[in-house]
């Protein structure tokens, strides 16, 4: 199984899910029995949403670098890397159809990472090859696409309106057993600091989810998507009633950027800070126990232009409470540039509202191995004026270094196709599975590097 571990007890899942749309009362509530009718049941909802639940199976080859024994370094030099080892792998996961017409399927990035082949199986048994449209490593979101007719899609709920105690339904493919449904409640909101992903703002639920459910759906009692199941807390990778899901609003923001640009383009507020602790609250003589304490504002940033200063405490974004600096970071990090946001800010014990327009972030892909195994260890960014893809960093002794890439290289073509930006490079590398020849501009030279 394609299972990813975090900390000593946190295990990321591979879940399978899909959901459609059911029409129920606006407020989530347990189904009620009516005299003379059938017993209370979730079956009417599930009959409408389960056709949108898909199983995902992946296969590929992981590339690892064989270290050269110290005794042979004389022949290869101090930076010698030795040969690359390729090991085949297979994995299972889940996904949610979110657009029936376009065939878009939402899942976790860790479900499809490094995959050379991605297959989707619908509830009715039909199987399709999927194309990777784009992914975001930092939030663990990926968007796939299949060509199929008569699909059923799920509707997004407003996850910002969730409350602790709301009922939840989880649909997935635990341990590869097949489509499975469990139920529970929202146990907590805004969970951060779990070191699962770079951007964390999880919904916690006690609905039973297990390994094999990653990328599956967490639903409300209207059959709407409130989250993408992503991780569990358990000593042996099994359910103990503590599961985590990426909020639907957060996932939807990222998906729309991927659809529009082929990649995630982050907005930046321009602040550094920390969690608001009781000691800080006491030191500033304020009677609040939650928020993001700002200890630095970047000059000429969105925050500076909005009038924020060091010592401010951000307590809400777009009228949604912020419990910690990590949650602030996750909310801002999943919004695109040029987005206007309203911040609730406490200064000198007085709360006020300020408006900020997010600025573009450096558009880098932290883990280029999602594009091609031969790029693992490289950090990529679109070059100035869309003149190619800049290799902004190459980790020493990485596979990218062994492939011959150097910091400062600019990829301007793949085989006979020209490359202008990161989104275009991703599309070309997704389509081309054979040997690739990268056209590289290195200073005043042009050369080709071959990736296999």
C-alpha positions, 0 to 999 in steps of 0.5 A: 500500500502507498502509506506515508508515516508522520512522527512515530504514530501518525500514519497518512492514509490511502483512502478511496472515496467519491461523493455525489449530492443529496438534498436534505435539510440545511442543518445536519441532523440524524435521520428520523423515522416516520410512523409507518415508514422504514427505520432511520438510515443513511442509505438514501444519501449514500445511494446518491453519493457513492457513484462518485467514490472511486478507487485509485491504483498506482504503479511506478518506479522509485529511484534511489541513489546508490552510495559509493563506498569510501574506498572507491571515492578516489576514482569518482571524486568527492561528489561521486554518486554511483549508480541509480537503483530503480524499484517498482512499487504499487499502491491503492487509494481513493478519490472524489469526482468533483466535476462530472463533465470535465472528469476531475478527481480530487485526491491526496498527493501522497496517493499518486506521488512518483506514479507512472501509471494511475488507474481509476475504478468506478463503483460500477467496475469501469476502469480508466487511465487518469492524467495528473493535472497538477498537485500541491506537495505542501498541502497534499492535494492532487487533481486527476482527470479521466475521459468518461461519460455519465459520471456523478460528481460531489458538491462542495460544502462550506467547510468554514461553517463546520462546528464541533459535533456536526455529523460526518460520513467517511467513504473509502477503500480501507485496506483494499477491501472495497467501498466502505462507509463509516460515520461519526462527528467533527471532533475538533477544528483547526488542528495544526502542529502535527508535522504531517504537511507543510500547511496544516489546518485539519478537521479532526473526526472520529469516523472510522478511517483506515489505511487505504482511505487517503484521498477519500471523502468526508461528508456532511448529512447532505452528502456534500464534501466537507473534507478530504481524508488524509491521515490517522493517529494510531500506533499501528496504522489502524483506526483509534477514532482520531482521523484528519481531513483537509477542509473542503474550502482549502482543497477547493481553493487549490484545485481552482488554481491548478485548473486555471494555471496548472499549478498552485500560485500562492499569495503572501501576507508578509508576516512572521510570528508565533502562536499566542501563548498565555505568557504573551497574552499576559505580557500584552495585557489582553484577554484573548486566548487564541490568535496569531502573534506577529513579531515581524512585518516584511517591508513593502509586503501586503501586511505592511501596506495594510498597516500591520505592525509587530505586536499585532495579533491576528484573530480572524481571516474573512470573519473566520476565527484563527486559533494559531499562527499555523492556521493563519499560515495554512489559510493564507498559503492556500489562497492565490495572489491578488486575493483581497482578505479581511483580517481581524487584528487586536492592537492594544487590546482593541480589535479592528478590521483591516483589508490586505491584498496578497502578493505573489509568492516565489513560485517554486516546486519543493519536490520536483520528483513529482514531475520526474524521478530524475529531477528529485532533489531539485527546486524549480521556479518559472524563470523571469518573463516566462523564459523557461524553468529555473533550477533554483537549487540542487541538493548535493548528492541528489538524483537531480545532481547525478542527472547533471543538473546544476543550480542556475540551469534553465530548462527551455525545452523537452525533446522537441517541445519548448518550455516557457514555465513550470505549468508547461513543463509539468504537462509535458513530463506528465504526457511523455513517459519515455526517455526525456531529453531536457534542453538546458540553457547554462550561461551562454551554452545550450546542452541536452541532459537525458532523463530516464 
